[in-house]
Amino acid sequence: MTTPFVTPIVLSQRGVRIEPLALSHEDGLRQAAMDGELWKLRVTSVPEPENTRKYIEDALKMREDGNRFAFAIIDEASGKVLGSSSYHDILPAVKRVEIGYTWYAKSMQRSHVNTTCKLMLMTHAFETLGCNVVGWRTDNFNFASQKAIERLGAHKDGVIRGHALRRDGTIRDTVMYSLRVGEWAEVKAQLLYQLDKLR
């Protein structure tokens, strides 16, 4: 049996910890989603409170299948679950992963948490996994997500029309972004600069 491209890791920086998502995170994840009733947003994948366990079980099944590795985002000081993010659409042959299924409790949005998590996940992808490309995708109506991805320095690759179902049954267009390994050093320097300004 071959070793998976993405293996369990714990990453920690600036008071934020990323660890493999597990059933033990169920209560914390549910509380994070309730902070802002995030499941009511039609352009995200945040679970309804009663579906939190299934959300984790589905993520664990996708980890088993090798196409998604989900993480819990933890506040190190309190141990509180702040949200979740994943590597997904993992393509070992071309050394590419995407970062997505990302969401945070409303009280954590527009804080240093997202930038810190993206920095850790991108650093691990490029510098440990040896990725050639890291990608992102988002709903064409999720303008906040598009702006956040563009702030990272990602390149907009294009739009796949009629690409996926939203939770309300409507069909979405998907906006695709990517960052190549040759662009990483400059993006990393910019992210560190942004985080230092938030201190």
N, C-alpha and C positions, 0 to 999 in steps of 0.2 A: 504493500500500500504506500502510495506517495505521500509525502508531507504536504499539507495544505499550504497554499501561497500565503494566506493570512492566518496567523496562529494567535492564540490568546496572549494579550499583553495588558499591562497596566501602565498608563502614562500619567505624569503629574507635573503641573507647572502653575505657578501663580495662584495657589490655593484651590485649583480645580483638578479633579482626578477623573480619568477615563478608564473604565474597567469593563470586562465582558458582561453584557446583559444577561441576567439570570432570573429565575423565578423568585428569588429572594428580594428582587427589586420591585415586586408587584405593587405593594402598598405605596412606596415612595414615588413610583412612576404615576400611579393613579392621582396622588396628591399634586404632583407637578402639572398634570394635564388639567386638573380642576382649577388651578391658578390661572384664571382667564378663560375657562371653559373652551379650551383650544380645539376640542373635537367638533365644535360648531363651525369652524372655518372650513369652507368647502375645498380649499386649495392645499390642505395639509393632510398628513396621514396619522394624525394624533388619535389614539384610541379613545372611544367612549369609556367612562369609568367601569361599566360592567363588562367591557371587552378587553380590559388590560391584560388579564392572564392569557387570553387567546393571542393577543398582539405579541407577547413575549414567546409563547409557544411557536407561533408562526415564524418569528425571527430565529429561534433555535433550530427549527426545521431547515430554514434557508441556510443557516450556518453549516448544518450537517451536509447539505447538498453542495456547499462550496461556492454559492453565489452571493451571499450576504453575511457580513459579520457585524452584529449590532453591539453597541456599547451603551452603558449607563453613564451619565455625566453626574459627578458627585461634588458637592461642596466639602472640601476636606475638613474645614473647621467644625461644621455641624453634622456631617455625614448625610446631609439631606440630598435626595435625588433632584437634580435640576432639569433633567430632560434626557434626550437620547440622540445618538447619531450612529451612522453605519458606514462601513465600506460595503459597496454593492457592485453588481455587474463586474465581478472580479474576473479578469482575463489574464491568467498566468502566462500564456504563450506570448503575449505582446507586452507583458508587464504593465498592465493598466488596471486601475481601480477607479470607482467613482465614490464620492462622499455625498451621502444623502440620508433620507429618512430622518432629517435633523429637525428637532424642535426643542424649545425650552419653555419652562414656566414663564408666564407673562411678566412676572416681577424680575426675571433675569434677562429679558430682552433689552437690547440697547445697552448692555453692560459689557464688561471685558470678557465675559464667558464665551461667547461665540467665537471671537477672534482668537482667544487662547486655545479653544478646542480645535479650530481649523489649523492653527499653527502646529499643534501637536500631531494631528492626524496627517497633515501634509509632510511634516518633517519625517515621520515614521515611514510614510509611503515612499518618499523620494530617497531618503538617506539610509533606511534599513531594508525595506522591501526591494529597493532598486527600481522603482517604477519609472517608466519612460513618460507616462502621461497620467495625470489625475483629472477626472472629469466630474461635472455636476449636471444635473437636469432639474428643471422646475416647471411648474404650471405657467402657461402664458399669461394668466391673470394674477400670478403671485409676484406682484411688482416689488414688494419688500425683499423677497428672496432674490430676485434678479439683481437688485441694487447691492445686496449683501455679497453676492457672488462676484459681481463686477468690482466691488471695493477690494476684493482679495487679489485682483489683478488677472483674473481668468479671462480667456479669449472666448467671445461668443461665436460658436461654430455654426449656429443656424437653428431653425425651428422644424420639428417633425410634426406635420399636421395630422390631426385625427389619430393621435398616438395612444391614448390611454383613457380609461374611465375614471371620472371623479367619484367621490363617495356618494354624490347625489344622483349618479347615473348619467350625467352629461359627459360628453366626450371632449377631452382637452387636447390642445396643442402643447407640445413639450419643447421648451427652450433648452438647448444644449450648450455647455461651456466646457473648456478644457485648459489645462496648464501643462506645458512640456517641461521636462527636467532642465533644459537649458535656460528656462525663464525663472527657475525656482530661486536662485540666489538673490535676485533683485526683489522678488515678491517676499521672501523671508525677511530681508532687511527692512522692507516697508512695514510688514506686520509687527516686527519687533519695535520699530519706531512708534507705530500707533499705540502699542501696548504700554510703552514707556511713558507716553503722553498721558495715559489714563491713571498713572500712579498718583 
